[in-house]
Amino acid sequence: MSGKKGKRDDSYFAADRRKKKKYVMIIVPIIAAVVAIGAVSALLYKPPEVQAISGVECHPSEITNYHVHAHLDVLVDGKNQTVPSNIGIMQSPHCLFWLHTHDDTGTIHVEAPQQRQFTLGQFMDIWKQTHSGSNSFFDSVAGKPLKAYVNGTEFQGDYKNIELKSRQQIVLAYGNPPDKIPTHDFGSLR
């Protein structure tokens, strides 16, 4: 074989190696392209933004530059109704409105980038638009007379204008008002 070019090895194993090499030369660039497209897509992807509700924004994490708590009791014909947990907390895309609840105790968390006036009307709008099942509650009280109380005193004017202040107790009484207006112990909450 000296001086002559070697013959191609046509053995079964050599043919199999050539076949595998051919597949690798096709598959590797395809995999590399898919990985590159995936990486670019991941870098450029922005989850859809949740629109502000009544001027209150929704952010991926809590913003506690301004952080106070108010408390809301809702009564229908004198009977306590649960203020649901997770009002104003979205799962997909994940975000928290500056006004939200974490549990069903009626504590409204006001967590915003700066101090400003927030109202019960804004919270109620967020409740209606972010909590499943809220339509049935609001439909059930539609047309019932409503009295609002702030720190035990009847509020004069539109309840939607009640400002959410630190340690403020708000009661919305739909239908027949209760004999006694509830109070709330804020304990260590600000």
BALO-714675 format. One record per atom (N, C-alpha, C): residue in one letter; chain; z, y, x. Coordinates in pm, whole numbers. Atoms other than C-alpha are relative to their C-alpha. Layout:
BEGIN
(atom a; A; (Z; Y; X));
...
! end
This chain:
BEGIN
(atom m; A; (0; -119; 80));
(atom m; A; (0; 0; 0));
(atom m; A; (0; 125; 84));
(atom s; A; (0; -120; -81));
(atom s; A; (-1; 235; 290));
(atom s; A; (-130; 74; -15));
(atom g; A; (117; -85; 12));
(atom g; A; (-238; 523; 246));
(atom g; A; (-56; 2; -141));
(atom k; A; (48; 0; 138));
(atom k; A; (-310; 434; -112));
(atom k; A; (109; 51; -92));
(atom k; A; (-96; -44; 101));
(atom k; A; (-150; 595; -406));
(atom k; A; (55; -122; -68));
(atom g; A; (-63; 111; 67));
(atom g; A; (100; 369; -572));
(atom g; A; (-47; -13; -143));
(atom k; A; (39; 25; 139));
(atom k; A; (11; 214; -900));
(atom k; A; (116; 34; -91));
(atom r; A; (-103; -27; 99));
(atom r; A; (194; 315; -1207));
(atom r; A; (67; -129; -39));
(atom d; A; (-78; 117; 38));
(atom d; A; (471; 77; -1292));
(atom d; A; (-9; -14; -151));
(atom d; A; (18; 22; 143));
(atom d; A; (378; -59; -1633));
(atom d; A; (96; -105; -54));
(atom s; A; (-96; 97; 48));
(atom s; A; (675; -284; -1661));
(atom s; A; (68; 51; -128));
(atom y; A; (-68; -35; 125));
(atom y; A; (872; -289; -1985));
(atom y; A; (105; 108; 23));
(atom f; A; (-107; -96; -28));
(atom f; A; (1163; -97; -1828));
(atom f; A; (-54; 137; 37));
(atom a; A; (60; -127; -40));
(atom a; A; (942; 171; -1675));
(atom a; A; (-59; 70; -122));
(atom a; A; (58; -59; 121));
(atom a; A; (761; 226; -2004));
(atom a; A; (110; 55; -90));
(atom d; A; (-113; -46; 80));
(atom d; A; (1094; 256; -2182));
(atom d; A; (59; 129; 57));
(atom r; A; (-52; -123; -62));
(atom r; A; (1213; 516; -1926));
(atom r; A; (-93; 118; -27));
(atom r; A; (96; -108; 29));
(atom r; A; (893; 720; -1974));
(atom r; A; (13; 46; -145));
(atom k; A; (-14; -30; 142));
(atom k; A; (937; 703; -2351));
(atom k; A; (126; 84; -25));
(atom k; A; (-125; -74; 13));
(atom k; A; (1300; 821; -2328));
(atom k; A; (-12; 139; 59));
(atom k; A; (19; -130; -65));
(atom k; A; (1203; 1102; -2090));
(atom k; A; (-82; 92; -91));
(atom k; A; (85; -78; 91));
(atom k; A; (936; 1216; -2336));
(atom k; A; (83; 52; -117));
(atom y; A; (-86; -41; 110));
(atom y; A; (1190; 1222; -2622));
(atom y; A; (99; 107; 44));
(atom v; A; (-97; -98; -51));
(atom v; A; (1445; 1410; -2411));
(atom v; A; (-68; 134; 18));
(atom m; A; (72; -126; -21));
(atom m; A; (1181; 1671; -2324));
(atom m; A; (-32; 70; -131));
(atom i; A; (25; -60; 132));
(atom i; A; (1120; 1726; -2695));
(atom i; A; (132; 38; -66));
(atom i; A; (-126; -19; 73));
(atom i; A; (1476; 1695; -2829));
(atom i; A; (88; 107; 63));
(atom v; A; (-89; -97; -68));
(atom v; A; (1665; 1903; -2568));
(atom v; A; (-39; 144; -35));
(atom p; A; (32; -139; 40));
(atom p; A; (1466; 2226; -2636));
(atom p; A; (30; 30; -147));
(atom i; A; (-31; -21; 143));
(atom i; A; (1509; 2177; -3012));
(atom i; A; (150; 22; -16));
(atom i; A; (-146; -17; 8));
(atom i; A; (1886; 2133; -2972));
(atom i; A; (41; 134; 58));
(atom a; A; (-33; -129; -62));
(atom a; A; (1902; 2434; -2740));
(atom a; A; (-35; 115; -94));
(atom a; A; (41; -105; 94));
(atom a; A; (1711; 2645; -2995));
(atom a; A; (96; 9; -118));
(atom v; A; (-93; 1; 113));
(atom v; A; (1941; 2537; -3280));
(atom v; A; (135; 60; 41));
(atom v; A; (-127; -54; -50));
(atom v; A; (2252; 2615; -3072));
(atom v; A; (-11; 151; 20));
(atom a; A; (20; -144; -23));
(atom a; A; (2110; 2956; -2972));
(atom a; A; (-5; 76; -133));
(atom i; A; (8; -66; 131));
(atom i; A; (2026; 3044; -3332));
(atom i; A; (138; 4; -65));
(atom g; A; (-135; 4; 56));
(atom g; A; (2374; 2934; -3442));
(atom g; A; (91; 101; 66));
(atom a; A; (-86; -95; -72));
(atom a; A; (2542; 3143; -3172));
(atom a; A; (-34; 143; -38));
(atom v; A; (41; -136; 38));
(atom v; A; (2340; 3454; -3255));
(atom v; A; (42; 29; -144));
(atom s; A; (-40; -20; 139));
(atom s; A; (2404; 3406; -3627));
(atom s; A; (151; 23; -11));
(atom a; A; (-146; -17; 3));
(atom a; A; (2778; 3371; -3565));
(atom a; A; (40; 138; 50));
(atom l; A; (-33; -132; -54));
(atom l; A; (2783; 3690; -3360));
(atom l; A; (-41; 112; -95));
(atom l; A; (50; -105; 88));
(atom l; A; (2584; 3887; -3614));
(atom l; A; (56; -8; -142));
(atom y; A; (-50; 19; 136));
(atom y; A; (2753; 3749; -3928));
(atom y; A; (115; 94; -31));
(atom k; A; (-109; -82; 52));
(atom k; A; (2966; 3991; -4121));
(atom k; A; (28; -50; -140));
(atom p; A; (-26; 46; 135));
(atom p; A; (3146; 3856; -4424));
(atom p; A; (-25; 114; -99));
(atom p; A; (24; -106; 98));
(atom p; A; (3060; 4041; -4742));
(atom p; A; (125; 84; -21));
(atom e; A; (-114; -89; 21));
(atom e; A; (3279; 4344; -4790));
(atom e; A; (36; 2; -148));
(atom v; A; (-47; -11; 137));
(atom v; A; (3490; 4363; -5100));
(atom v; A; (7; 149; -32));
(atom q; A; (2; -139; 41));
(atom q; A; (3438; 4688; -5284));
(atom q; A; (141; 48; -36));
(atom a; A; (-128; -60; 38));
(atom a; A; (3734; 4920; -5326));
(atom a; A; (11; 2; -152));
(atom i; A; (-27; -9; 144));
(atom i; A; (3894; 4918; -5671));
(atom i; A; (87; 122; -21));
(atom s; A; (-73; -124; 30));
(atom s; A; (4007; 5257; -5801));
(atom s; A; (45; 71; 128));
(atom g; A; (-29; -69; -126));
(atom g; A; (3996; 5394; -5445));
(atom g; A; (92; -77; 93));
(atom v; A; (-89; 81; -83));
(atom v; A; (4213; 5113; -5303));
(atom v; A; (-85; -105; 71));
(atom e; A; (84; 89; -80));
(atom e; A; (4051; 4920; -5019));
(atom e; A; (65; -136; 22));
(atom c; A; (-42; 137; -30));
(atom c; A; (4073; 4553; -4925));
(atom c; A; (-32; -27; 146));
(atom h; A; (18; 25; -144));
(atom h; A; (4123; 4455; -4558));
(atom h; A; (37; -144; 33));
(atom p; A; (-27; 140; -38));
(atom p; A; (4131; 4117; -4377));
(atom p; A; (146; -30; 33));
(atom s; A; (-142; 24; -29));
(atom s; A; (4497; 4165; -4283));
(atom s; A; (82; 115; -57));
(atom e; A; (-88; -104; 54));
(atom e; A; (4797; 4360; -4401));
(atom e; A; (4; 119; 95));
(atom i; A; (-13; -124; -76));
(atom i; A; (4813; 4720; -4288));
(atom i; A; (132; 61; -41));
(atom t; A; (-135; -41; 38));
(atom t; A; (5172; 4832; -4274));
(atom t; A; (42; 135; 57));
(atom n; A; (-38; -135; -43));
(atom n; A; (5156; 5188; -4145));
(atom n; A; (85; 68; -107));
(atom y; A; (-78; -48; 114));
(atom y; A; (5281; 5284; -4491));
(atom y; A; (32; -123; -83));
(atom h; A; (-39; 126; 64));
(atom h; A; (5479; 5000; -4647));
(atom h; A; (126; 23; -84));
(atom v; A; (-112; -13; 93));
(atom v; A; (5699; 5035; -4956));
(atom v; A; (-16; -104; -111));
(atom h; A; (3; 94; 111));
(atom h; A; (5785; 4821; -5257));
(atom h; A; (46; 68; -128));
(atom a; A; (-42; -40; 135));
(atom a; A; (5802; 4900; -5625));
(atom a; A; (14; -131; -78));
(atom h; A; (-18; 121; 79));
(atom h; A; (5899; 4654; -5896));
(atom h; A; (-50; 23; -141));
(atom l; A; (56; -8; 134));
(atom l; A; (5722; 4586; -6225));
(atom l; A; (50; -114; -86));
(atom d; A; (-32; 98; 103));
(atom d; A; (5861; 4410; -6528));
(atom d; A; (-96; 25; -115));
(atom v; A; (89; -11; 117));
(atom v; A; (5622; 4338; -6815));
(atom v; A; (66; -78; -112));
(atom l; A; (-62; 62; 117));
(atom l; A; (5768; 4265; -7157));
(atom l; A; (-98; 6; -117));
(atom v; A; (81; 3; 122));
(atom v; A; (5581; 4160; -7470));
(atom v; A; (94; -38; -114));
(atom d; A; (-94; 17; 111));
(atom d; A; (5785; 4199; -7789));
(atom d; A; (139; -40; 49));
(atom g; A; (-133; 19; -55));
(atom g; A; (6099; 4205; -7577));
(atom g; A; (15; -119; 93));
(atom k; A; (-8; 120; -85));
(atom k; A; (6017; 3883; -7385));
(atom k; A; (-68; 26; 134));
(atom n; A; (50; -21; -136));
(atom n; A; (5968; 3890; -7011));
(atom n; A; (-126; -83; 25));
(atom q; A; (123; 66; -39));
(atom q; A; (5617; 3805; -6891));
(atom q; A; (-7; 0; 153));
(atom t; A; (9; 9; -145));
(atom t; A; (5552; 3691; -6535));
(atom t; A; (-114; 87; 52));
(atom v; A; (104; -72; -74));
(atom v; A; (5366; 3930; -6309));
(atom v; A; (-47; -101; 105));
(atom p; A; (45; 110; -85));
(atom p; A; (5147; 3680; -6123));
(atom p; A; (6; 30; 150));
(atom s; A; (10; -12; -146));
(atom s; A; (5150; 3614; -5751));
(atom s; A; (-147; 20; 37));
(atom n; A; (134; -17; -60));
(atom n; A; (4849; 3703; -5535));
(atom n; A; (-92; 95; -75));
(atom i; A; (83; -108; 54));
(atom i; A; (4730; 3997; -5740));
(atom i; A; (-46; 80; 121));
(atom g; A; (52; -81; -110));
(atom g; A; (4503; 4187; -5500));
(atom g; A; (-16; -75; 131));
(atom i; A; (23; 80; -121));
(atom i; A; (4476; 3901; -5250));
(atom i; A; (-120; -90; -28));
(atom m; A; (125; 75; 18));
(atom m; A; (4124; 3761; -5223));
(atom m; A; (-5; -115; 100));
(atom q; A; (13; 115; -90));
(atom q; A; (4046; 3421; -5075));
(atom q; A; (-136; -5; 68));
(atom s; A; (133; 9; -59));
(atom s; A; (3671; 3446; -5018));
(atom s; A; (-81; 123; -37));
(atom p; A; (-52; -4; -136));
(atom p; A; (3617; 3663; -4830));
(atom p; A; (149; 38; -3));
(atom h; A; (-145; -25; -3));
(atom h; A; (3984; 3679; -4732));
(atom h; A; (28; 148; 25));
(atom c; A; (-45; -137; -22));
(atom c; A; (4130; 4025; -4776));
(atom c; A; (115; 32; -94));
(atom l; A; (-112; -46; 81));
(atom l; A; (4432; 4208; -4917));
(atom l; A; (-25; 146; -38));
(atom f; A; (5; -139; 43));
(atom f; A; (4413; 4521; -5126));
(atom f; A; (130; 67; 40));
(atom w; A; (-120; -74; -41));
(atom w; A; (4660; 4792; -5026));
(atom w; A; (112; -15; -102));
(atom l; A; (-99; 26; 105));
(atom l; A; (4838; 4718; -5356));
(atom l; A; (-16; -146; -38));
(atom h; A; (11; 143; 30));
(atom h; A; (4919; 4350; -5408));
(atom h; A; (139; -61; -23));
(atom t; A; (-123; 77; 13));
(atom t; A; (5180; 4088; -5493));
(atom t; A; (-14; -126; 85));
(atom h; A; (1; 126; -73));
(atom h; A; (5277; 3789; -5281));
(atom h; A; (55; -113; -86));
(atom d; A; (-65; 102; 82));
(atom d; A; (5488; 3607; -5538));
(atom d; A; (7; 50; -144));
(atom d; A; (-6; -37; 141));
(atom d; A; (5568; 3620; -5909));
(atom d; A; (131; 68; -39));
(atom t; A; (-126; -70; 29));
(atom t; A; (5886; 3829; -5880));
(atom t; A; (-23; 139; -60));
(atom g; A; (28; -134; 50));
(atom g; A; (5711; 4150; -5990));
(atom g; A; (3; 106; 108));
(atom t; A; (-2; -96; -110));
(atom t; A; (5740; 4312; -5647));
(atom t; A; (-143; 39; 35));
(atom i; A; (131; -52; -39));
(atom i; A; (5438; 4532; -5581));
(atom i; A; (13; 49; 144));
(atom h; A; (3; -42; -140));
(atom h; A; (5366; 4569; -5210));
(atom h; A; (-104; 109; 14));
(atom v; A; (91; -111; -32));
(atom v; A; (5214; 4901; -5111));
(atom v; A; (-9; -2; 153));
(atom e; A; (19; 13; -144));
(atom e; A; (5072; 4843; -4762));
(atom e; A; (-133; 66; 33));
(atom a; A; (120; -81; -20));
(atom a; A; (4827; 5110; -4652));
(atom a; A; (-1; 62; 139));
(atom p; A; (10; -60; -133));
(atom p; A; (4698; 5281; -4338));
(atom p; A; (76; 132; 13));
(atom q; A; (-78; -125; -4));
(atom q; A; (4872; 5608; -4431));
(atom q; A; (65; 23; -135));
(atom q; A; (-70; -32; 124));
(atom q; A; (5110; 5745; -4688));
(atom q; A; (-89; 84; -89));
(atom r; A; (71; -79; 101));
(atom r; A; (4942; 5869; -5002));
(atom r; A; (49; -45; -136));
(atom q; A; (-46; 33; 134));
(atom q; A; (4996; 5859; -5374));
(atom q; A; (-81; -117; -56));
(atom f; A; (61; 113; 70));
(atom f; A; (4925; 5523; -5536));
(atom f; A; (63; -8; -138));
(atom t; A; (-49; 0; 137));
(atom t; A; (4959; 5470; -5909));
(atom t; A; (0; -140; -62));
(atom l; A; (-3; 124; 75));
(atom l; A; (5039; 5194; -6152));
(atom l; A; (-138; -32; -58));
(atom g; A; (135; 22; 53));
(atom g; A; (4693; 5242; -6301));
(atom g; A; (-91; -67; 102));
(atom q; A; (79; 65; -105));
(atom q; A; (4534; 5150; -5967));
(atom q; A; (40; -147; 13));
(atom f; A; (-47; 137; -9));
(atom f; A; (4753; 4839; -5947));
(atom f; A; (-50; -83; -118));
(atom m; A; (44; 73; 119));
(atom m; A; (4665; 4739; -6304));
(atom m; A; (-150; -30; 8));
(atom d; A; (144; 24; -17));
(atom d; A; (4292; 4779; -6227));
(atom d; A; (-23; -115; 98));
(atom i; A; (13; 108; -99));
(atom i; A; (4332; 4553; -5922));
(atom i; A; (41; -132; -65));
(atom w; A; (-45; 121; 70));
(atom w; A; (4525; 4301; -6134));
(atom w; A; (-113; -54; -88));
(atom k; A; (105; 43; 93));
(atom k; A; (4249; 4291; -6396));
(atom k; A; (-121; -58; 73));
(atom q; A; (124; 40; -67));
(atom q; A; (3973; 4247; -6139));
(atom q; A; (17; -109; 105));
(atom t; A; (-16; 97; -109));
(atom t; A; (4129; 4011; -5885));
(atom t; A; (79; -124; -37));
(atom h; A; (-83; 116; 33));
(atom h; A; (4348; 3766; -6072));
(atom h; A; (-62; -78; -115));
(atom s; A; (58; 82; 106));
(atom s; A; (4198; 3480; -6266));
(atom s; A; (103; -17; -111));
(atom g; A; (-90; 14; 115));
(atom g; A; (4344; 3447; -6613));
(atom g; A; (58; 130; -50));
(atom s; A; (-58; -127; 43));
(atom s; A; (4435; 3814; -6634));
(atom s; A; (-63; 50; -130));
(atom n; A; (65; -46; 123));
(atom n; A; (4181; 3874; -6911));
(atom n; A; (73; -48; -123));
(atom s; A; (-69; 51; 119));
(atom s; A; (4371; 3651; -7151));
(atom s; A; (130; 78; -24));
(atom f; A; (-122; -79; 19));
(atom f; A; (4694; 3845; -7085));
(atom f; A; (-35; 137; -56));
(atom f; A; (33; -136; 44));
(atom f; A; (4533; 4188; -7122));
(atom f; A; (-61; -1; -140));
(atom d; A; (52; 11; 136));
(atom d; A; (4343; 4073; -7431));
(atom d; A; (113; -21; -100));
(atom s; A; (-110; 29; 92));
(atom s; A; (4671; 3947; -7584));
(atom s; A; (84; 123; -31));
(atom v; A; (-82; -120; 25));
(atom v; A; (4838; 4289; -7551));
(atom v; A; (-85; 119; -47));
(atom a; A; (88; -108; 44));
(atom a; A; (4534; 4496; -7648));
(atom a; A; (39; 41; -143));
(atom g; A; (-34; -52; 132));
(atom g; A; (4622; 4716; -7943));
(atom g; A; (149; 6; -28));
(atom k; A; (-145; -8; 20));
(atom k; A; (4998; 4667; -7909));
(atom k; A; (49; 134; 52));
(atom p; A; (-55; -124; -54));
(atom p; A; (5199; 4985; -7870));
(atom p; A; (67; -28; 135));
(atom l; A; (-53; 16; -135));
(atom l; A; (5314; 5041; -7513));
(atom l; A; (94; 115; 33));
(atom k; A; (-92; -100; -54));
(atom k; A; (5617; 5220; -7373));
(atom k; A; (24; -36; 145));
(atom a; A; (-26; 21; -143));
(atom a; A; (5670; 5264; -7002));
(atom a; A; (132; 65; 36));
(atom y; A; (-129; -50; -47));
(atom y; A; (6002; 5315; -6828));
(atom y; A; (-2; 2; 153));
(atom v; A; (-13; -11; -145));
(atom v; A; (6069; 5435; -6474));
(atom v; A; (147; 20; 31));
(atom n; A; (-143; -3; -36));
(atom n; A; (6413; 5365; -6331));
(atom n; A; (89; 17; -123));
(atom g; A; (-81; 2; 121));
(atom g; A; (6546; 5310; -6684));
(atom g; A; (-27; 112; -100));
(atom t; A; (29; -114; 88));
(atom t; A; (6406; 5632; -6836));
(atom t; A; (-143; -12; -53));
(atom e; A; (134; 9; 57));
(atom e; A; (6113; 5635; -7077));
(atom e; A; (-92; 102; 66));
(atom f; A; (99; -86; -66));
(atom f; A; (5803; 5777; -6907));
(atom f; A; (-81; 71; -106));
(atom q; A; (80; -79; 92));
(atom q; A; (5628; 6057; -7092));
(atom q; A; (-138; 22; 63));
(atom g; A; (135; -16; -53));
(atom g; A; (5252; 6057; -7047));
(atom g; A; (-66; -137; 16));
(atom d; A; (79; 121; -20));
(atom d; A; (4992; 5800; -6948));
(atom d; A; (65; -87; 107));
(atom y; A; (-68; 90; -95));
(atom y; A; (5162; 5501; -6782));
(atom y; A; (-83; -23; 127));
(atom k; A; (86; 22; -117));
(atom k; A; (4861; 5470; -6549));
(atom k; A; (28; 102; 111));
(atom n; A; (-29; -105; -99));
(atom n; A; (4979; 5789; -6375));
(atom n; A; (135; -19; 69));
(atom i; A; (-129; 22; -66));
(atom i; A; (5317; 5644; -6274));
(atom i; A; (-25; -27; 147));
(atom e; A; (17; 16; -144));
(atom e; A; (5339; 5680; -5899));
(atom e; A; (84; -117; 50));
(atom l; A; (-71; 113; -60));
(atom l; A; (5435; 5370; -5703));
(atom l; A; (76; 51; 122));
(atom k; A; (-86; -52; -107));
(atom k; A; (5728; 5487; -5491));
(atom k; A; (94; -110; 46));
(atom s; A; (-93; 97; -57));
(atom s; A; (5974; 5302; -5272));
(atom s; A; (117; -25; -94));
(atom r; A; (-114; 47; 79));
(atom r; A; (6232; 5102; -5471));
(atom r; A; (-3; 53; -144));
(atom q; A; (13; -50; 137));
(atom q; A; (6099; 5227; -5803));
(atom q; A; (-12; -119; -96));
(atom q; A; (1; 104; 103));
(atom q; A; (6164; 5008; -6109));
(atom q; A; (-84; 48; -117));
(atom i; A; (90; -36; 109));
(atom i; A; (5883; 5019; -6364));
(atom i; A; (4; -113; -103));
(atom v; A; (4; 98; 108));
(atom v; A; (5890; 4845; -6702));
(atom v; A; (-111; 42; -96));
(atom l; A; (100; -19; 104));
(atom l; A; (5591; 4811; -6932));
(atom l; A; (42; -88; -117));
(atom a; A; (-45; 73; 119));
(atom a; A; (5705; 4714; -7282));
(atom a; A; (-108; 10; -107));
(atom y; A; (105; 7; 102));
(atom y; A; (5422; 4606; -7513));
(atom y; A; (63; -49; -130));
(atom g; A; (-52; 42; 130));
(atom g; A; (5493; 4572; -7885));
(atom g; A; (140; 55; -21));
(atom n; A; (-138; -43; 26));
(atom n; A; (5858; 4588; -7986));
(atom n; A; (74; 14; 133));
(atom p; A; (-71; -18; -128));
(atom p; A; (6066; 4737; -7702));
(atom p; A; (125; -86; 5));
(atom p; A; (-121; 82; -14));
(atom p; A; (6357; 4538; -7563));
(atom p; A; (125; 80; -35));
(atom d; A; (-128; -66; 26));
(atom d; A; (6719; 4611; -7651));
(atom d; A; (52; 67; 127));
(atom k; A; (-49; -53; -128));
(atom k; A; (6795; 4666; -7284));
(atom k; A; (-114; -1; 101));
(atom i; A; (105; -11; -101));
(atom i; A; (6560; 4786; -7010));
(atom i; A; (48; -72; 126));
(atom p; A; (-43; 73; -119));
(atom p; A; (6570; 4548; -6712));
(atom p; A; (13; 90; 123));
(atom t; A; (-14; -67; -129));
(atom t; A; (6681; 4662; -6368));
(atom t; A; (-33; -103; 108));
(atom h; A; (36; 90; -110));
(atom h; A; (6593; 4516; -6030));
(atom h; A; (80; 35; 124));
(atom d; A; (-70; -18; -126));
(atom d; A; (6795; 4467; -5712));
(atom d; A; (-98; -22; 114));
(atom f; A; (97; 9; -108));
(atom f; A; (6569; 4540; -5417));
(atom f; A; (58; -63; 126));
(atom g; A; (-62; 61; -117));
(atom g; A; (6819; 4402; -5166));
(atom g; A; (-43; 69; 127));
(atom s; A; (37; -57; -130));
(atom s; A; (6682; 4451; -4816));
(atom s; A; (-142; 57; 1));
(atom l; A; (134; -58; 3));
(atom l; A; (6332; 4554; -4927));
(atom l; A; (8; 151; 4));
(atom r; A; (5; -146; -4));
(atom r; A; (6241; 4912; -4846));
(atom r; A; (-46; 55; -131));
! end
